[in-house]
Amino acid sequence: MTLEIKALGFPQFFLGGQKTDLALRKGVALLVYMVEARAPVGRDVLATLLWPDADQEDSRARLRRTLYKVRTAFGADIIEADRDRLQFSRHLEVTCDAYDFEAACNRGEFGVAARSYPSDYLSGFALDDCSEFEDWAFYRREALRSRLINALERLVEESLDEDKSRDAITAATRLLSLDPLSEIRAAPPHPSATPCWQPRGGRASIYHLCEAFTG
């Protein structure tokens, strides 16, 4: 059975293709952190991360209650636990859309990567009482966003090279909303572009590219 974790956008969970509504913020954070770890995670690590103001005994007790509620929500033992560590069940295939996005970037499939990134990492989700988790999520979000910007830059360049002006302007418009100062490798001006696009020094402003194609 597959456990699918969608972390690009507000987090969602699907077990065996069926969506599971997990109305438990600490439970959501627990699963997201575990899937990113890609290895067993210590109980004390998770307890401290999610209940930073509690002592060890209390935080461990809260972790046990959260694990019980997660199991109840999914109706299955998706987490295996021993005295010291937690990991996803070995009977599950666990996937995450953030992994799929990064894999597409690594393969150079920039169009696939851009389409697989609907929104920023954990968009709309926060744990205000867990500063360490929020810091971790922030840096992960920024890293993925940076890869998206790079993928869009490459996608614009490839589209221009292949004379696909519509694909280029679609990617460029999205890129402009993410990074107005972005630049791409300059290519010869497309016949449909207005004269305002004047690449300099081998680089071209994405703002001027959008302006050139839209007039």
C-alpha positions in Angstrom: 0.0 0.0 0.0 1.1 3.5 -0.8 1.1 6.5 1.6 1.3 9.6 -0.5 2.3 12.9 1.3 1.7 16.1 -0.5 3.8 18.9 1.0 3.8 21.4 -1.8 0.9 23.6 -0.8 -1.2 22.9 2.3 -0.2 19.3 3.4 -2.4 16.5 2.4 -2.3 12.7 2.9 -3.5 9.8 0.8 -3.4 6.1 2.0 -4.1 3.6 -0.8 -5.4 6.5 -2.9 -7.9 7.6 -0.3 -7.6 11.0 1.2 -7.1 11.1 5.0 -8.2 14.2 6.8 -5.7 14.7 9.7 -7.1 17.5 11.8 -4.1 17.4 14.1 -1.5 19.9 13.5 1.3 18.2 15.5 0.4 15.0 13.7 0.8 16.7 10.3 4.1 18.1 11.3 5.2 14.7 12.6 4.5 12.9 9.3 6.1 15.7 7.2 9.2 15.7 9.3 9.5 11.9 9.2 9.1 11.7 5.4 11.8 14.3 4.9 14.2 12.5 7.3 14.2 9.4 5.0 15.4 7.4 7.9 14.2 6.4 11.4 13.8 9.4 13.7 14.5 9.5 17.5 11.5 9.8 19.8 13.3 12.5 21.8 14.1 14.4 18.6 10.4 14.6 17.6 9.2 15.2 21.2 11.6 18.1 21.6 10.8 19.5 18.1 7.0 19.5 18.6 6.7 20.2 22.3 9.8 22.4 23.0 8.4 23.9 26.2 7.5 20.5 27.9 9.9 18.4 29.9 11.0 15.1 28.6 8.4 13.0 30.3 5.5 15.2 29.3 6.7 15.6 25.7 7.1 11.9 25.3 3.6 11.4 26.6 2.2 13.9 24.2 4.1 12.1 21.4 2.5 8.8 22.3 -1.0 10.4 22.3 -0.3 12.0 18.9 0.8 8.6 17.5 -2.4 7.0 18.7 -4.5 9.8 17.1 -2.6 9.4 13.8 -3.2 5.7 13.8 -6.9 6.3 14.5 -7.2 8.9 11.7 -5.6 6.5 9.1 -7.2 3.3 10.4 -3.8 1.6 10.0 -0.4 1.3 11.6 1.5 3.6 9.3 4.2 4.2 11.8 6.4 1.5 13.5 7.8 2.5 16.9 10.2 1.1 19.4 11.4 2.6 22.6 13.8 5.0 21.0 12.8 5.5 17.3 10.0 6.0 14.9 9.8 5.0 11.2 7.1 4.5 8.6 5.8 0.9 8.3 8.0 -1.3 6.2 4.8 -2.5 4.5 4.2 0.9 3.1 5.6 2.6 0.0 5.9 6.3 1.1 6.0 9.0 -1.6 6.2 12.8 -1.3 5.6 15.4 -4.0 8.6 17.4 -2.9 10.8 14.4 -3.8 9.1 14.1 -7.2 9.7 17.8 -7.9 13.4 17.5 -7.0 13.8 14.3 -9.0 12.4 16.1 -12.1 14.8 18.9 -11.6 17.7 16.5 -11.3 16.7 14.8 -14.5 16.5 18.1 -16.3 12.8 17.8 -16.9 12.1 21.4 -16.1 8.5 21.5 -17.6 7.6 18.5 -15.5 9.2 20.1 -12.4 7.3 23.3 -12.9 4.0 21.5 -13.3 4.6 19.4 -10.2 5.0 22.5 -8.0 1.5 23.9 -7.3 2.5 26.1 -4.4 5.2 26.6 -1.8 6.2 24.0 0.7 3.7 23.7 3.6 1.9 26.8 2.3 -0.8 27.9 4.8 0.5 25.5 7.6 2.3 26.7 10.7 3.1 25.7 14.2 3.5 29.0 16.0 4.6 27.3 19.3 7.4 25.3 17.6 10.1 27.7 16.5 12.5 25.0 15.6 10.0 23.3 13.3 9.1 26.6 11.8 12.8 27.4 11.1 13.3 23.9 9.6 10.2 24.4 7.3 11.4 27.9 6.3 14.8 26.7 5.1 13.3 23.7 3.3 10.7 26.0 1.6 13.3 28.4 0.5 15.5 25.6 -0.9 12.6 24.2 -3.0 11.6 27.7 -4.1 15.1 28.4 -5.3 15.1 25.2 -7.3 11.7 26.2 -8.9 13.2 29.5 -9.9 16.2 27.8 -11.5 13.9 25.3 -13.2 11.8 28.1 -14.7 14.8 30.0 -15.9 16.0 26.8 -17.7 12.5 26.2 -19.0 12.4 29.7 -20.5 15.8 29.3 -22.1 14.9 25.9 -23.6 11.5 27.2 -24.9 13.3 30.1 -26.6 15.9 27.8 -28.1 13.1 25.6 -29.5 11.1 28.6 -30.8 8.2 28.0 -28.4 7.3 31.5 -27.5 4.1 30.7 -25.8 5.7 28.2 -23.4 8.5 30.7 -22.9 6.2 33.6 -21.9 4.1 31.3 -19.7 7.2 30.2 -17.7 8.6 33.7 -17.7 5.4 35.2 -16.3 5.5 32.7 -13.5 9.1 33.4 -12.9 8.6 37.1 -12.8 6.1 36.7 -10.0 8.7 34.7 -8.0 11.8 36.7 -8.7 11.4 40.0 -10.6 15.2 40.4 -10.8 15.8 37.0 -12.4 17.9 36.8 -15.5 18.2 34.1 -18.2 20.8 33.3 -20.8 20.2 35.7 -23.7 19.0 34.2 -27.0 18.5 36.0 -30.3 15.2 38.0 -30.2 12.2 36.1 -31.3 10.4 37.7 -34.4 7.3 38.3 -32.3 9.2 40.2 -29.6 9.2 44.0 -29.5 12.5 45.8 -29.8 12.5 46.6 -26.1 14.3 43.4 -25.2 18.0 44.2 -25.4 20.1 41.5 -23.8 23.4 42.7 -22.5 26.5 40.7 -21.5 25.0 37.4 -22.4 22.2 37.7 -19.9 18.7 39.0 -20.2 16.2 40.4 -17.7 13.1 38.3 -17.3 11.1 41.5 -16.8 12.2 42.8 -20.2 11.5 39.5 -21.8 7.9 39.5 -20.6 7.6 43.1 -21.7 9.0 42.3 -25.1 6.5 39.5 -25.8 3.5 41.3 -24.4 4.2 44.8 -25.7 
